[in-house]
């Protein structure tokens, strides 16, 4: 049965709804799109075939006409227009109606939500921001495996402030929101996995004090290369055992980079593996080749590796020194050294001479 067929079956009787709810049907993908005059909610199961609900404001309807009602949960919608796997509904306030519909859908599809995306395809408004904040208050979203917030225009600072607070403890937050220059992050970024893009707002304070993630990928920052050295010095002196992987992109000016204060070691193949898994990717994605990465060691024995590419800094922590044995990746996943693009040997030699 398709998602829409399951939804329609749940509408037939309370008994059928309870029976479907008890089946714990998972949502592989939830997509919530805000546009100029409607909201589109789409759900897919494992087969990735989406069914969708379009919610519009009822003031679009002719007041002199009589319209059919459709009750979903405890909310009355007007003039349902069924187009197979798409159902168009009207409500006096599309934002209120969409929140109510989400609650009802979560009562029907009670299994885990693997991936949720909130996409704003129009100029963000206070009403859209409030709707997204209200959605993030729903307990099911807090338990979601991955949540993406995407704005194609400069987003609301209040929205991001509240979303970051509500996202604390989330497994994976993918934040893709251009933000005003004056915005600064007010809190500790405490999620298991974080991806932010663009992240001009991400400061050295965020890197050294506010980042509390297992895995983070921060793109298009305004950091300079000195921040990466300070970060490694702080990590080396800390007892943090949470961080596993960090990637940060910046303008690529490595001219003043140095490792003063760090005891840098070359790779010892007897001590750790040559490759590290991509913890932001899929289990089948290529691994990072760390043969040419530099190692630093803490007093408690924990080992980390770092390397540089043209516009990015990479840092991984070897909680498991032999992940190849543990995870048994395919040979194709173990990227060969000749396929990598590190800084040129001559450039690195010049930097070492300057140190």
KOLPAVEX-832941 format. One line per 2 residues: number of its first residue (from 0); their letters; for each residue x negated, y negated, z negated of C-alpha. Coordinates in nm, 2 decimals, decimal comma, always signed. Layout:
BEGIN
NUM> A> X:Y:Z ~ ...;
This chain:
BEGIN
0> XX> +0,00:+0,00:+0,00 ~ -0,11:-0,35:+0,07;
2> XX> -0,14:-0,61:-0,20 ~ +0,18:-0,78:-0,08;
4> XX> +0,36:-0,45:-0,07 ~ +0,26:-0,39:-0,43;
6> XX> +0,37:-0,74:-0,53 ~ +0,71:-0,70:-0,36;
8> XX> +0,76:-0,36:-0,53 ~ +0,69:-0,52:-0,87;
10> XX> +0,96:-0,77:-0,80 ~ +1,23:-0,50:-0,76;
12> XX> +1,27:-0,42:-1,13 ~ +1,10:-0,47:-1,47;
14> XX> +1,04:-0,09:-1,49 ~ +0,85:-0,09:-1,16;
16> XX> +0,65:-0,39:-1,27 ~ +0,54:-0,22:-1,59;
18> XX> +0,46:+0,10:-1,40 ~ +0,24:-0,09:-1,16;
20> XX> +0,08:-0,29:-1,44 ~ -0,02:+0,03:-1,62;
22> XX> -0,21:+0,14:-1,31 ~ -0,48:-0,12:-1,37;
24> XX> -0,52:-0,21:-1,00 ~ -0,85:-0,40:-0,96;
26> XX> -0,88:-0,73:-0,76 ~ -1,20:-0,70:-0,55;
28> XX> -1,16:-1,07:-0,43 ~ -0,95:-1,36:-0,55;
30> XX> -0,96:-1,67:-0,34 ~ -0,79:-1,99:-0,46;
32> XX> -0,80:-2,27:-0,20 ~ -0,69:-2,63:-0,25;
34> XX> -0,60:-2,84:+0,05 ~ -0,44:-3,18:+0,11;
36> XX> -0,08:-3,06:+0,06 ~ -0,08:-2,70:-0,04;
38> XX> -0,26:-2,43:-0,24 ~ -0,34:-2,09:-0,09;
40> XX> -0,39:-1,79:-0,33 ~ -0,53:-1,48:-0,17;
42> XX> -0,60:-1,14:-0,32 ~ -0,78:-0,83:-0,18;
44> XX> -0,82:-0,48:-0,32 ~ -1,11:-0,25:-0,23;
46> XX> -1,03:-0,25:+0,14 ~ -1,08:-0,63:+0,16;
48> XX> -0,75:-0,68:+0,34 ~ -0,61:-1,00:+0,20;
50> XX> -0,25:-1,09:+0,11 ~ -0,17:-1,45:+0,04;
52> XX> +0,07:-1,70:-0,12 ~ +0,10:-2,06:+0,00;
54> XX> +0,25:-2,30:-0,25 ~ +0,38:-2,63:-0,13;
56> XX> +0,57:-2,92:-0,30 ~ +0,94:-2,89:-0,28;
58> XX> +0,98:-3,26:-0,18 ~ +0,88:-3,14:+0,17;
60> XX> +1,23:-2,97:+0,19 ~ +1,55:-3,14:+0,31;
62> XX> +1,75:-3,24:+0,00 ~ +2,08:-3,18:+0,18;
64> XX> +2,00:-2,81:+0,25 ~ +2,07:-2,52:+0,02;
66> XX> +1,77:-2,29:-0,02 ~ +1,72:-1,94:-0,14;
68> XX> +1,55:-1,90:-0,48 ~ +1,28:-1,65:-0,57;
70> XX> +1,20:-1,59:-0,94 ~ +0,84:-1,48:-1,01;
72> XX> +0,77:-1,42:-1,37 ~ +0,96:-1,70:-1,55;
74> XX> +0,92:-1,95:-1,26 ~ +1,17:-2,04:-0,99;
76> XX> +1,04:-2,10:-0,64 ~ +1,24:-2,23:-0,34;
78> XX> +1,28:-2,12:+0,02 ~ +1,04:-1,82:+0,03;
80> XX> +0,92:-1,76:+0,38 ~ +0,79:-1,41:+0,43;
82> XX> +0,54:-1,36:+0,71 ~ +0,42:-1,01:+0,64;
84> XX> +0,11:-1,03:+0,42 ~ +0,16:-1,41:+0,37;
86> XX> +0,44:-1,56:+0,16 ~ +0,51:-1,93:+0,15;
88> XX> +0,68:-2,08:-0,16 ~ +0,80:-2,42:-0,26;
90> XX> +0,79:-2,56:-0,62 ~ +0,86:-2,91:-0,76;
92> XX> +0,49:-2,93:-0,86 ~ +0,26:-2,70:-0,65;
94> XX> -0,01:-2,71:-0,92 ~ +0,22:-2,59:-1,20;
96> XX> +0,37:-2,34:-0,96 ~ +0,03:-2,20:-0,86;
98> XX> -0,08:-2,16:-1,22 ~ +0,24:-1,97:-1,30;
100> XX> +0,20:-1,75:-0,99 ~ -0,16:-1,67:-1,10;
102> XX> -0,04:-1,56:-1,44 ~ +0,22:-1,34:-1,28;
104> XX> -0,02:-1,19:-1,04 ~ -0,26:-1,11:-1,32;
106> XX> +0,03:-0,93:-1,50 ~ +0,07:-0,71:-1,19;
108> XX> -0,29:-0,65:-1,09 ~ -0,43:-0,57:-1,44;
110> XX> -0,77:-0,42:-1,34 ~ -1,10:-0,61:-1,33;
112> XX> -1,15:-0,91:-1,11 ~ -1,48:-0,85:-0,93;
114> XX> -1,51:-1,18:-0,74 ~ -1,32:-1,51:-0,77;
116> XX> -1,37:-1,82:-0,56 ~ -1,22:-2,17:-0,60;
118> XX> -1,26:-2,36:-0,28 ~ -1,16:-2,73:-0,24;
120> XX> -1,12:-2,80:+0,13 ~ -1,01:-3,16:+0,09;
122> XX> -1,11:-3,47:-0,11 ~ -1,11:-3,37:-0,48;
124> XX> -0,83:-3,54:-0,68 ~ -0,75:-3,56:-1,05;
126> XX> -0,46:-3,32:-0,99 ~ -0,69:-3,06:-0,82;
128> XX> -0,95:-3,09:-1,10 ~ -0,68:-3,04:-1,37;
130> XX> -0,55:-2,74:-1,18 ~ -0,89:-2,58:-1,16;
132> XX> -0,95:-2,65:-1,53 ~ -0,62:-2,49:-1,62;
134> XX> -0,71:-2,19:-1,41 ~ -1,04:-2,15:-1,59;
136> XX> -0,84:-2,14:-1,92 ~ -0,68:-1,81:-1,81;
138> XX> -0,84:-1,52:-2,00 ~ -0,86:-1,29:-1,70;
140> XX> -1,10:-1,54:-1,52 ~ -1,33:-1,55:-1,82;
142> XX> -1,38:-1,17:-1,78 ~ -1,43:-1,19:-1,41;
144> XX> -1,76:-1,04:-1,27 ~ -1,83:-1,35:-1,06;
146> XX> -1,68:-1,69:-1,02 ~ -1,77:-1,94:-0,75;
148> XX> -1,67:-2,31:-0,76 ~ -1,70:-2,47:-0,42;
150> XX> -1,63:-2,84:-0,32 ~ -1,72:-2,97:+0,02;
152> XX> -1,70:-3,33:-0,11 ~ -1,85:-3,49:-0,42;
154> XX> -1,67:-3,32:-0,72 ~ -1,52:-3,44:-1,04;
156> XX> -1,76:-3,47:-1,33 ~ -1,49:-3,40:-1,58;
158> XX> -1,40:-3,09:-1,39 ~ -1,76:-2,96:-1,40;
160> XX> -1,80:-3,06:-1,76 ~ -1,50:-2,85:-1,87;
162> XX> -1,57:-2,56:-1,63 ~ -1,93:-2,53:-1,77;
164> XX> -1,79:-2,52:-2,12 ~ -1,52:-2,26:-2,03;
166> XX> -1,77:-2,06:-1,83 ~ -1,99:-1,99:-2,14;
168> XX> -2,04:-1,61:-2,15 ~ -1,93:-1,56:-1,79;
170> XX> -2,12:-1,28:-1,61 ~ -2,19:-1,48:-1,29;
172> XX> -2,12:-1,85:-1,22 ~ -2,19:-1,98:-0,86;
174> XX> -2,16:-2,36:-0,88 ~ -2,16:-2,52:-0,53;
176> XX> -2,05:-2,88:-0,61 ~ -2,21:-3,20:-0,50;
178> XX> -2,21:-3,43:-0,80 ~ -2,25:-3,80:-0,85;
180> XX> -2,60:-3,92:-0,92 ~ -2,51:-4,05:-1,26;
182> XX> -2,39:-3,71:-1,39 ~ -2,61:-3,52:-1,63;
184> XX> -2,56:-3,17:-1,77 ~ -2,43:-3,21:-2,13;
186> XX> -2,46:-2,85:-2,25 ~ -2,66:-2,53:-2,26;
188> XX> -2,60:-2,32:-1,95 ~ -2,52:-1,99:-2,11;
190> XX> -2,40:-1,75:-1,85 ~ -2,56:-1,41:-1,76;
192> XX> -2,62:-1,52:-1,40 ~ -2,62:-1,88:-1,26;
194> XX> -2,65:-2,00:-0,90 ~ -2,63:-2,38:-0,85;
196> XX> -2,65:-2,55:-0,51 ~ -2,71:-2,84:-0,46;
198> XX> -2,86:-2,92:-0,80 ~ -3,02:-3,27:-0,79;
200> XX> -2,87:-3,30:-1,14 ~ -3,09:-3,02:-1,28;
202> XX> -3,36:-3,19:-1,49 ~ -3,68:-3,08:-1,67;
204> XX> -3,47:-3,09:-1,99 ~ -3,23:-2,84:-1,84;
206> XX> -3,52:-2,62:-1,74 ~ -3,69:-2,63:-2,08;
208> XX> -3,40:-2,66:-2,32 ~ -3,06:-2,60:-2,16;
210> XX> -3,12:-2,29:-1,95 ~ -3,00:-1,98:-2,14;
212> XX> -2,94:-1,72:-1,86 ~ -3,06:-1,38:-1,77;
214> XX> -3,09:-1,47:-1,40 ~ -3,08:-1,82:-1,24;
216> XX> -3,12:-1,96:-0,90 ~ -3,13:-2,34:-0,89;
218> XX> -3,14:-2,49:-0,54 ~ -3,24:-2,84:-0,41;
220> XX> -3,36:-2,98:-0,74 ~ -3,55:-3,31:-0,79;
222> XX> -3,81:-3,13:-1,02 ~ -4,18:-3,17:-0,96;
224> XX> -4,44:-2,89:-0,98 ~ -4,55:-3,00:-1,33;
226> XX> -4,22:-2,88:-1,46 ~ -4,29:-2,52:-1,36;
228> XX> -4,62:-2,52:-1,55 ~ -4,45:-2,66:-1,86;
230> XX> -4,18:-2,40:-1,83 ~ -4,43:-2,11:-1,82;
232> XX> -4,62:-2,25:-2,12 ~ -4,30:-2,27:-2,32;
234> XX> -4,20:-1,92:-2,21 ~ -4,54:-1,78:-2,31;
236> XX> -4,52:-1,94:-2,66 ~ -4,15:-1,83:-2,71;
238> XX> -3,99:-1,50:-2,82 ~ -3,71:-1,53:-2,55;
240> XX> -3,62:-1,18:-2,43 ~ -3,31:-1,29:-2,24;
242> XX> -3,46:-1,42:-1,91 ~ -3,52:-1,18:-1,63;
244> XX> -3,55:-1,38:-1,31 ~ -3,57:-1,75:-1,22;
246> XX> -3,58:-1,91:-0,88 ~ -3,60:-2,29:-0,83;
248> XX> -3,63:-2,48:-0,50 ~ -3,76:-2,84:-0,48;
250> XX> -3,93:-3,07:-0,23 ~ -4,23:-2,84:-0,20;
252> XX> -4,50:-3,09:-0,31 ~ -4,75:-2,85:-0,48;
254> XX> -5,05:-3,08:-0,46 ~ -5,08:-3,14:-0,84;
256> XX> -4,98:-2,79:-0,94 ~ -5,21:-2,62:-1,20;
258> XX> -5,21:-2,34:-1,45 ~ -5,40:-2,51:-1,73;
260> XX> -5,32:-2,35:-2,06 ~ -5,20:-2,03:-1,91;
262> XX> -5,40:-1,70:-1,91 ~ -5,34:-1,59:-1,56;
264> XX> -5,41:-1,23:-1,46 ~ -5,42:-1,05:-1,12;
266> XX> -5,19:-0,76:-1,05 ~ -5,29:-0,44:-1,23;
268> XX> -5,12:-0,16:-1,04 ~ -5,17:+0,07:-1,34;
270> XX> -4,96:-0,16:-1,56 ~ -4,66:-0,27:-1,35;
272> XX> -4,49:-0,18:-1,02 ~ -4,56:-0,37:-0,70;
274> XX> -4,19:-0,47:-0,65 ~ -3,92:-0,63:-0,85;
276> XX> -3,54:-0,59:-0,78 ~ -3,34:-0,89:-0,66;
278> XX> -3,11:-0,93:-0,95 ~ -2,88:-1,18:-0,77;
280> XX> -2,84:-0,95:-0,47 ~ -2,67:-0,62:-0,40;
282> XX> -2,82:-0,29:-0,52 ~ -2,92:-0,22:-0,16;
284> XX> -3,09:-0,56:-0,09 ~ -3,47:-0,58:-0,04;
286> XX> -3,69:-0,61:-0,35 ~ -3,95:-0,88:-0,41;
288> XX> -4,30:-0,78:-0,33 ~ -4,51:-0,89:-0,63;
290> XX> -4,85:-0,75:-0,53 ~ -4,99:-1,11:-0,48;
292> XX> -4,80:-1,26:-0,77 ~ -4,99:-1,39:-1,07;
294> XX> -4,92:-1,24:-1,41 ~ -4,90:-1,40:-1,76;
296> XX> -4,87:-1,22:-2,08 ~ -4,72:-1,32:-2,42;
298> XX> -4,85:-1,22:-2,76 ~ -4,56:-0,97:-2,80;
300> XX> -4,69:-0,80:-2,49 ~ -4,41:-0,90:-2,25;
302> XX> -4,54:-0,95:-1,90 ~ -4,41:-1,20:-1,64;
304> XX> -4,51:-1,27:-1,28 ~ -4,48:-1,59:-1,08;
306> XX> -4,54:-1,69:-0,72 ~ -4,49:-1,99:-0,50;
308> XX> -4,34:-2,03:-0,16 ~ -4,33:-2,35:+0,05;
310> XX> -4,03:-2,50:-0,13 ~ -3,97:-2,28:-0,42;
312> XX> -4,10:-2,14:-0,75 ~ -4,03:-1,78:-0,85;
314> XX> -4,06:-1,62:-1,20 ~ -3,97:-1,26:-1,30;
316> XX> -4,00:-1,09:-1,64 ~ -4,10:-0,72:-1,65;
318> XX> -3,87:-0,59:-1,92 ~ -3,91:-0,26:-1,73;
320> XX> -4,27:-0,23:-1,60 ~ -4,17:+0,04:-1,36;
322> XX> -3,84:-0,04:-1,21 ~ -3,92:+0,16:-0,89;
324> XX> -3,92:+0,48:-1,10 ~ -3,61:+0,37:-1,30;
326> XX> -3,39:+0,25:-1,00 ~ -3,54:+0,46:-0,72;
328> XX> -3,49:+0,21:-0,43 ~ -3,51:+0,33:-0,07;
330> XX> -3,84:+0,28:+0,11 ~ -3,67:+0,02:+0,33;
332> XX> -3,60:-0,20:+0,03 ~ -3,97:-0,23:-0,07;
334> XX> -4,08:-0,52:+0,15 ~ -4,43:-0,49:+0,29;
336> XX> -4,69:-0,75:+0,21 ~ -4,74:-0,85:+0,57;
338> XX> -4,37:-0,96:+0,59 ~ -4,41:-1,23:+0,32;
340> XX> -4,48:-1,60:+0,36 ~ -4,69:-1,72:+0,06;
342> XX> -4,90:-2,04:+0,05 ~ -5,20:-2,00:+0,27;
344> XX> -5,52:-1,86:+0,12 ~ -5,72:-2,17:+0,21;
346> XX> -5,47:-2,40:+0,04 ~ -5,48:-2,19:-0,27;
348> XX> -5,86:-2,20:-0,28 ~ -5,86:-2,58:-0,25;
350> XX> -5,62:-2,60:-0,54 ~ -5,84:-2,37:-0,75;
352> XX> -6,14:-2,58:-0,67 ~ -5,96:-2,90:-0,79;
354> X> -5,87:-2,73:-1,12;
